[in-house]
Amino acid sequence: MMNIVSKSGSLAPYLKPSTQVVASGLKAAAPAVAVAQKAPTVPTPITPMTGYSLAKSLPKGATNTTTVLSSNIQVRFAHTDIQVPDFSAYRRKDTLSPSSKNADSAENRKAFSYFVVAGTSMAAAYSAKAVVSQFISSMSASADVLALAKIEIKLSDIPEGKSVTFKWRGKPLFIRHRTSEEISREQAVPISSLRDPQHDSERAAQPEWLIVLGVCTHLGCVPIANAGDFGGYYCPCHGSHYDASGRIRKGPAPLNLEVPPYEFQDGGILVVG
C-alpha cells in the first residue's frame, strides 16, 4: 500500500511505502516492494493579458500602443446540399419574372375570379333547388292516399229530392238531388239577409245538384239532412239551421257549409277531389 503525502510549501508529493504480510498456504509471504512514481505536473494557470496589464508590465517612460480586439466567434455547421424548392411549375408564365408588373394579367385574373364565383353560385343554387324539391316531394301524399283523394259517384243512383252521404277524405260528403221547387226557393233568397252572403248559383254548378261537406262550421258536428227550419240541414248539437243550398240561416254557425272541388263527367259521373 502506498500513501501520497504532500510536503507543506511544495507541490511535489512523496511516496511512503508500507508493508503488509498476508498468510497463504500456496505461496510464501514476501515483503511488498514500493515503486516510486512521478508526481503529476500541475499546469500553471494562464493569466489573460489585457491592455492595462501590458502597460503595467512595461518600464516607466516606455511608449506602447496596444490594440485590444475582443469578440465572440461562433462557428455553425450546416448542410450545403439542401436545395431551395422551385415552384415555377405552379406559377403563371407572366409572373415568373420577379421584375414583371403583372398589369397585363390583372384583367384576366379578375375575369377568372368572376367566372369561378358565378359558377359556384349557380352550382349552389341548383343544389339548394334539388334539396328543397326532394324535401317537398317527401311530404307529398303517397300513392294509396292519392287513390282515396278522389271519389267517383254515379248520379243516376240518387233519386230526386233525396240526399245521400258518402265518405271522402275521412269526412262526410252530402250530395243532394234538389227538386225544381227547392231550386227556385233558394235562388229567390235575398243575399242581404244571409249571415255568410253567397248566391245559390255560386254554390251549385248545376242547379239540381248540391255537393257540400257534412261538417258544421261551428264545432265540426255532422248535421242532419232534410231537417231544420229551412228544409236543408240541421245540426242538433248547438242548433244551427242550414237551407237547401247549405247556407247558414239560424244558429251559432258563422259560415256556410263548405263546397269541395268537383266536376261533372260524361255518363252522369261526378268526380269529387
C-alpha positions in Angstrom: 0.0 0.0 0.0 1.3 3.5 -0.9 0.2 6.8 0.7 0.8 10.1 -1.1 2.0 12.7 1.4 2.3 16.3 0.4 5.0 18.4 1.9 4.0 21.8 3.2 5.0 24.6 0.9 5.8 22.4 -2.1 3.7 20.8 -4.9 5.9 17.7 -5.2 4.4 14.7 -3.4 6.3 12.0 -1.7 5.6 8.3 -1.7 5.6 6.5 1.7 5.8 2.7 1.4 4.2 0.3 3.9 4.5 -3.4 4.2 1.7 -5.9 5.0 2.1 -9.7 5.3 -0.8 -11.9 4.4 -0.6 -15.6 5.2 -1.3 -18.1 2.4 -0.8 -21.8 2.1 0.0 -21.7 -1.6 2.9 -19.3 -1.7 5.3 -17.9 0.9 4.7 -14.4 2.1 7.1 -11.8 0.6 7.5 -8.1 1.6 5.8 -5.6 -0.7 8.1 -3.5 -2.9 7.2 0.1 -3.2 7.7 1.6 -6.7 8.3 5.3 -6.9 6.0 7.2 -9.3 6.5 10.6 -10.7 4.1 13.2 -9.3 1.7 14.7 -11.8 2.6 18.2 -13.0 0.1 20.9 -12.2 -0.2 23.3 -15.2 0.5 26.9 -14.4 -2.7 29.0 -15.0 -2.6 31.4 -17.9 -3.5 34.9 -17.0 -5.1 36.8 -19.9 -3.1 39.8 -21.0 -5.2 43.0 -21.2 -4.2 46.4 -22.2 -3.9 47.5 -18.6 -1.7 44.6 -17.5 0.5 45.0 -20.6 1.0 48.7 -19.9 1.7 48.0 -16.2 4.5 45.5 -17.1 6.4 47.9 -19.3 9.2 50.1 -17.8 8.5 53.6 -16.9 8.8 56.1 -19.7 8.3 53.4 -22.4 5.9 54.2 -25.2 3.5 51.4 -26.2 0.5 51.3 -28.5 -1.8 48.5 -27.7 -4.9 47.4 -29.7 -7.1 45.0 -27.9 -9.6 43.0 -30.0 -12.4 41.3 -28.1 -15.2 39.5 -30.0 -17.2 36.3 -29.8 -16.6 33.9 -32.6 -19.4 31.4 -33.5 -19.0 28.6 -35.9 -22.1 26.9 -37.3 -22.1 23.8 -39.4 -24.9 23.5 -41.9 -25.8 21.2 -44.7 -24.7 22.5 -48.1 -26.6 20.0 -50.2 -30.1 21.4 -49.4 -31.7 22.9 -52.5 -34.2 25.7 -52.4 -37.6 24.4 -53.7 -38.6 25.5 -57.1 -42.3 26.4 -57.5 -42.0 27.6 -61.1 -44.3 24.8 -62.3 -47.1 26.2 -60.1 -46.8 29.8 -61.3 -48.1 31.5 -64.3 -45.8 32.3 -67.1 -46.4 36.0 -66.9 -45.4 36.0 -63.2 -42.2 34.0 -63.4 -40.0 37.1 -63.8 -39.6 38.9 -60.4 -39.5 42.3 -62.2 -42.8 41.9 -64.1 -45.6 44.2 -63.0 -48.4 41.7 -63.9 -50.5 44.6 -65.3 -51.5 42.6 -68.4 -52.8 39.6 -66.4 -54.8 41.6 -63.9 -57.9 41.7 -66.1 -57.6 38.0 -66.9 -57.4 37.1 -63.2 -60.4 39.3 -62.5 -62.5 37.7 -65.2 -61.4 34.2 -63.9 -62.4 35.1 -60.4 -65.8 36.3 -61.6 -66.3 33.1 -63.6 -65.4 31.0 -60.5 -67.8 32.9 -58.3 -70.6 32.8 -60.8 -70.1 29.0 -61.4 -70.0 28.3 -57.7 -73.2 30.3 -57.1 -75.0 28.5 -59.9 -74.0 25.1 -58.5 -75.1 26.1 -55.0 -78.4 27.4 -56.3 -79.0 24.2 -58.3 -78.1 22.0 -55.3 -80.4 24.0 -53.0 -83.2 23.7 -55.5 -82.7 19.9 -55.7 -82.7 19.6 -51.9 -85.8 21.7 -51.5 -87.7 19.8 -54.2 -86.7 16.5 -52.7 -87.8 17.7 -49.2 -91.2 18.9 -50.5 -91.8 15.8 -52.6 -91.1 13.7 -49.5 -94.0 15.4 -47.7 -96.5 14.8 -50.5 -99.2 12.2 -50.3 -98.3 8.6 -51.1 -100.0 6.6 -53.9 -102.5 4.9 -51.7 -103.5 8.3 -50.2 -103.9 9.8 -53.6 -106.1 7.0 -54.6 -108.5 8.0 -51.8 -108.2 11.7 -52.7 -110.9 11.4 -55.4 -114.2 9.7 -55.4 -116.4 8.9 -58.3 -120.2 8.9 -57.9 -122.9 7.8 -60.3 -125.6 10.4 -60.1 -128.3 8.3 -61.7 -128.4 6.3 -58.5 -129.6 9.3 -56.4 -133.3 10.0 -56.8 -134.8 13.5 -57.0 -135.4 15.1 -53.6 -133.0 12.8 -51.7 -129.7 13.5 -50.0 -127.0 10.8 -49.9 -124.0 10.7 -47.7 -120.6 9.5 -48.8 -117.2 9.3 -47.2 -114.5 11.5 -48.8 -111.0 12.0 -47.2 -112.4 11.0 -43.9 -115.2 13.5 -44.0 -119.0 13.1 -44.7 -119.9 14.2 -48.2 -123.6 15.3 -48.8 -124.9 15.1 -52.4 -128.4 16.4 -52.7 -130.6 15.9 -55.8 -132.8 19.0 -55.5 -136.3 19.5 -56.9 -137.4 22.4 -59.0 -139.2 23.9 -56.0 -136.1 23.9 -53.9 -134.0 25.4 -56.6 -136.5 28.3 -57.2 -136.8 28.9 -53.4 -133.1 29.0 -52.8 -132.4 31.3 -55.7 -135.1 33.8 -54.5 -133.4 34.3 -51.1 -132.0 37.9 -50.8 -128.3 37.8 -50.2 -128.5 40.8 -47.8 -130.4 38.6 -45.3 -127.7 36.0 -45.1 -125.0 35.8 -42.5 -122.5 34.5 -45.0 -123.7 36.2 -48.2 -123.4 33.8 -51.1 -125.8 33.3 -54.1 -127.1 29.8 -54.9 -125.6 29.8 -58.3 -122.1 30.2 -56.7 -122.6 27.1 -54.7 -124.1 24.8 -57.3 -122.5 24.4 -60.7 -125.7 22.6 -61.9 -128.8 23.8 -60.0 -130.2 20.3 -59.4 -127.1 19.0 -57.7 -125.8 20.3 -54.4 -122.4 19.0 -53.2 -121.3 20.1 -49.7 -119.2 18.7 -46.8 -121.3 17.5 -43.9 -119.3 19.3 -41.3 -120.9 22.0 -39.2 -118.9 25.2 -39.3 -119.5 25.8 -35.6 -117.7 23.0 -33.8 -117.4 20.3 -36.5 -120.5 18.3 -35.8 -122.4 16.4 -38.6 -125.7 18.0 -39.5 -128.9 16.0 -40.3 -130.1 16.2 -43.9 -133.7 17.2 -44.8 -134.3 18.8 -41.4 -134.4 22.2 -39.7 -136.5 25.3 -40.1 -135.4 25.9 -43.7 -135.7 22.3 -45.1 -132.0 21.8 -45.6 -129.7 20.6 -42.9 -129.9 20.8 -39.1 -127.1 20.4 -36.5 -128.7 19.1 -33.3 -125.5 19.8 -31.2 -126.0 23.5 -30.9 -129.0 24.3 -33.1 -127.5 25.5 -36.4 -130.0 25.6 -39.3 -129.0 25.5 -43.0 -131.1 25.8 -46.1 -131.2 23.6 -49.2 -128.2 25.4 -50.5 -126.1 24.7 -47.4 -126.1 28.3 -46.2 -126.4 29.2 -42.6 -129.7 30.8 -41.7 -130.0 30.4 -38.0 -127.9 29.3 -35.0 -124.3 29.8 -33.8 -122.5 28.6 -37.0 -120.6 31.5 -38.6 -120.2 30.2 -42.2 -121.9 28.2 -44.8 -121.2 24.5 -45.4 -118.0 24.0 -47.4 -118.3 23.2 -51.1 -115.5 20.8 -52.2 -113.9 20.9 -55.6 -115.8 18.6 -58.1 -116.5 18.2 -61.8 -119.1 16.5 -63.9 -118.0 14.0 -66.4 -119.8 12.2 -69.3 -122.2 9.4 -68.5 -123.5 11.1 -65.3 -120.3 10.6 -63.3 -119.4 13.1 -60.6 -115.7 13.3 -59.5 -115.0 14.9 -56.2 -111.5 16.0 -55.4 
